[in-house]
Amino acid sequence: MATIFASQLPVLSWYDVIGEKTIAVAIMDRLIHTSYRIEIKGERLRKNL
């Protein structure tokens, strides 16, 4: 079974968004453990209108 998470926020910002430090650590530990992380950098494909 595979699950894909996509976010516009960098992983380190997720802790601030989740808020509660203990819950954030538990969630991130489960998401990151044995996962593959692909970070795409570069110019945005959608330009400001």
N, C-alpha and C positions, 0 to 999 in steps of 0.2 A: 504494500500500500504506500502511496506517495502523497505528500501534501506540499503544496506550494504556498509560501507567504510572499507577498509583494508589498513593498512600502516605499514611499517617497522619502521617508526619514532615515537617516543613518541609524544603524543598530544602537549605537551609544545614546541616541536621543530617545529610544524607546523607554528607558528607565524613567526619564522625566515625564513622559506622556502617561505612563502607567501610574506614576505617583507614589504609591506605597512601596517602599524599598524591599521589604520582605517578599511581597507578592511579585514584584518585578524580577527579583533574583530567581524565584521559583519558576516563573514562566519562561524567562530567558534560558535558564538551565535546561529545561525540557525541550525548548525549541532548538537550541544550538548544539546540544549533545548529539553526536553522530549525524550531523547535518552537513550539507554542502552549501556553501555561501557564495553567491555570485553577485558581485558589486559592479554595476555598470557606471562608468564615469564618462563625462564628455558633455558636449553641447546637447541641450534639450531638443527633442524632435519637434515638439509643439512650440512655436514661437508665441510671444505675447501679441495679442491682436490689437 
